Amino acid sequence: MTKKSFTYKDSGVDIKAGEKLVNSIKGIVKETHSPDVLSNIGGFGGFFKPDLGAFKNPVFVSSVDGVGTKLIVAFKAGKYDTVGQDLVNHCVNDIAVCGATPLFFLDYFSTGKLEQHVGYEVIKGFATACKENGVALIGGETAEMPDIYGEGEFDLAGTIVGIVDEDKVINGAGIKKDDVLIGFKSSGLHTNGYSLARKVLFSEYKVNDYVEELGSTVAEELLKVHRSYLSHITTLKDIEGVNGFSHITGGGMVGNTKRILPEGLTLDVNWTSWERPNVYKLIQEIGNVPEEDMQATFNLGIGLVAVVSHSALDAVKTKAEELGEEVFKVGRVV
């Protein structure tokens, strides 16, 4: 009896497919590189040589995250070019609120069976957002794991590294009683609350159904790209009296903003001070979701909060107007 021969490809892993993907993305990845990048894609590590001349006491700031179950909406819709942007922008925001300037990003893309067009679209999304944020995409990992993921499924993770002078770290230490919470609009659900949103909305609609209240299909609403607030934070952070920033992700406005409050302080949020986008109204109505859950799960239309002294309010509003932003006084520190 002839003994069966097994190859790596027989087990579901196609090395040549991975190599083909790497070759196809070299151009779009290189477009994100500055002279600080010392290597191109394909090595064992990404090399980045920052110019530290402008820093007295540089501190590196890093963050790692994923996209969560928003990916399931992408699978259903067959649209893959936005979730990479979501991940980069989310990570950029997380270090920007600390006062850091993002330098470089690394991605992890894992799937059951590598589909070239899917991998290319996802990584093109990474590159698009990296270029928009002035960040170098210096490395990544693509893995085929057929026994972990089902057909058409994949997962993403990303790591961002940035830099800030130690005396310019923003950690909320200067926040005090009666400071004002200034809210900046989100572009939608961003990358949080999708387990609840999907459970509710897909109980009523299919992914490509047009919904009058949304003015779009379900997929178009749920796949809106997570905003980058880097330009907003960069513009505002040196204003005297801007005492902290909060990126509103899982946990909602209170859950995230209280992380930067000095001990003994809390928040008084005016939940009616801005108009909630219709997607949240629809989720709450269809799912009969308690208000407490809405506030703790979603950004509810506010993706960034600046904690500002009264003396800085006019300057912040002026700068926001220059950015074309409508801002809201959404509460205060008590």
N, C-alpha and C positions, 0 to 999 in steps of 0.2 A: 504493500500500500504506500503510495506516494504521500509524503508529509506535506501539508499545505504550507506555502510560504506567505508570510505576512510582511507588508511594507508599512512605513509610516503613513503613506497616503491611504492604504487600506483601512487604517484606524480612524481616518477622517481628518488628518492633518496634511495639508498640501504646502510644503516648503516653497515650491516654485511660485505658488499664488502669493505668498507673503513677499517674496522677492519682487514679483511683478508690481505689487502695490507700492512697495518702497520706491521703486524706480519711477512710478507714475506720479508720486507726490513730491519728488525732490525739488522741482521747480517752484511749486507754491510754498513749500517750506522755506526755501532759500530767500524768497521775497520778504520774509519776516526778519531776516538777519541784518544786523548792523555790524560795523567794524569790531564791536566788542565780542562777536562770536568767532571763535577760533577753529571751529570744526563744522563740517556739513553732515547731513544725515548719513548714517551707515556705520559709524564707529561704535565703540563700546560705551562711550560717554559723551555728553555734550560739554564743550569747553566755553566758558564765558569769562572775559577779562574786563571787569568794570573799571571805569575811570573814577578813582576815589579822591581825586584832587579837590573836588568841591565839598568834600565832607571832612568835618573836624573829628568826629567820632562815629564812624558809620556802623549801623546795626542792620543785619540782614533779617528780613521778615518773610515768613513762608506760610502757606496754607494749602491744604489738600481737600478736594471735594469730588462729588459725583453729580449726576443729573437726576438720579432717583427715578421714580416711576413715570416721569414725563416721557421716558424712552418708550413706554408701551404705547403712548399716543403716536409717536413717530413710527413705530412698527405698524400700527393699524392704518395710518395714513400713507405709508410708503414714502415718507418725506424725511430726509436724513441730513439736510444741509444746515439746520438751525441748532441742533442739540450740541454740536461742538462749540458754537458761539455762546450758547447758554453757559457752558462749563467755564470757558475762559473768562467771561464777564463776571460770573459769580465769584470766581477766585480773585480776580482783580479787585472787585469791590471789597472783599474781605480784608485785603491788606491795605487798600487805599484808605479805609476808615481809620487805620492806625497811623496814617501820615506817610505811608511808604509809597515810593515810586516803583512800579513793577518793572522787573528786568527781563526775566525769562520764564518760560512755561514748558512743562513736560506732560505728555499725555499717555494714557493707557487705554487701549481699545481691545476688548476681548469678545470673541464671538464663537458660535458653534461651527459654522462653515463660513469661511471668508468669501464674501461676494465683493468683487472688485469695485463695482459702482457704489455700493454702500460704504465701503471703507474710504473710497476717494471722497465722497460727499461729506462724510463725517470729518475727515481730516481737513478738507477744504474749509469747513466751518471753523475749526481751530485756527487755521491760518488767517482767515478773514478777520476774526476778532483780535488775534494777536497783532495784525497790522494796524487795526483801528486803535488799539491801545498802546502802540509803540513797544510791543513786547516781542522778544525773539522766541520762536518755537524751536528749541535746540535739541529736542530728543523725544522719543516715544517708544512704546512697545505695542506690537500687535500680536495677539495670541489666539490660536484656534483651539477650542476645547469642546469637542462635539458631545462629550458625555455630561457637560454642565449646562449648556444652553440649548434650547429648542430651536427648531428651524426658524430662521429670520430674526433671531434674538441676538442682542449684544449688550455689553455694558461699557461704561466710560468712567474714567477717573482722571483727575488732573492735579498737578502741583504747580504753584506759582511761587517765585522768589522775587522779592523786592528789597529796596534799601531805603533807609531813613537815618538822618543824624539823630543821635540819642537824645539831644535836647529838643528835638522837634517831634518826638513820638507823641501821638495823640492817644491818650488813655482815659480821658474823662476826669482826670484829677482836679481840673479847675471848675468842674460843674458845681453849681451852688443853687440854693433854694431860689425859686421864682425865675430861673432860666426858662426860656421859651423853646418849645419843640417845633421846629420848622420842617414840614414834610414836603418831599419831592415825589412826583408821580411815578408809579411803576408802569410797565408796559403790559401788565397782565399778571398771571400767577407766578411769573418768573420760574423758579425751579422748586417750589415748595407747595405742599398741600395736594399733590396730584393723586394720592391714594384715595382721599375723600372725594375730590372733584371727579375723578373717573367713575367711582362707585355710584355717585349721584347722577351725573350727566349721561353716562352710558346705560343707565336704567331707563332712560327716556328717549335717547337719541342714538343714532349711529354716527360714526366718526365724521362722515362727509355730509351729514344732514345740515342744511341751511337753517339757521335759527334766527327768526325775526328780531328777537330781543338783543341778539349779539351783533346783528348786521353782517354775519359771516357764517361759515360752517363751524362746527365744533372743533375740527382740527385746526382751522386757521386761528381761532381764538386761543386754544390751548398750546399751540406751538409758537406763539409770539415770543420773540427773542428776549431773554433776560437782559435788562438794560445794564450798560456800564455807566457808573457814576464817577469815573476817574476825573473827567474834565471838571465836573461840578466841585468835587472835593479839592482838586488842585487849585481852583479859582478861589475857594472860600477859606482854606485851612490857615492862611497867614493873616486873616482878619482878626484883630484884637477882639476878644470876646466870643469867638467861635470856639467852644470848649469841648466839643466831642461830636462824633458821628456814629450812627448806628445803621448797619445794613440789615434791612428787614427781611429775614428769611424764616426758616422754620421756628415757630414760637411766637410769631407775630410781632407787633410793635412793642408791646410791653416786655415780652420774653427776651427780645434782643437788646432793647435800649437800657433795660435795668442792669445789664452786664457791665455798663460803663459808669454807673452811678456810684459816687462815693457812699460809704456806709452812712446810714441814717436818712437817706433820701429815697424818694419813690416818685411815681409818675401820676399825674392827673391828666388823662387823655380825653379830649372832647371828640367822641366818635362820630359826631354829626357835623364836624367842621369842614368836611370835604364830601363830594359826591362819590359814592361808591360806584365803580364800573358795574355794568349790568350783569356780567358773568357771576359776580358774587351774589347779587340779588337772586339770580336764577338758581344757583346752587342751594342757597338757603331756602328758597321757596319749594323747589322740587324735593329736596332731601329733608325738609323740616329740621334743618340743622340749628341747634341752639346757638344763640348769639355768643355765648362764652366760647364755644368751639370755633366759630367763625373768627373771632378775635385772636385765638391762640394758634390757629392753623394757617391763616392766609395773611398776605400783606394788605389786603383790602383796598388796594389802589395807591398805597404809599410805600415806595421801595427804599427810600433813604430818609433818615431823620438827622438834622443838624441840631445840636443843643447849643443855644445861643443866649448870651447876656442881652438884656434890654438895650444896652448901649450900642450893640452891634447890629440890631435889627434892620436899621435903614441901609447900612452897607451891604448886608446879606441880600436884602430884597433888590437892591440896585444891581448887584452882581448877577442875581438870578434872572433878572429881566434881560441883562446883556446876553445871557445864555439862552434866552427864549423860553425860560421856565416859568410856569405858574407854580407858586409855592403857597403853602397853607400853614397857619398857626394851628397845630393839631393838639396842643396841650402845654403843660408846664411841669417843672420840677417842684415837688413839695416835700 
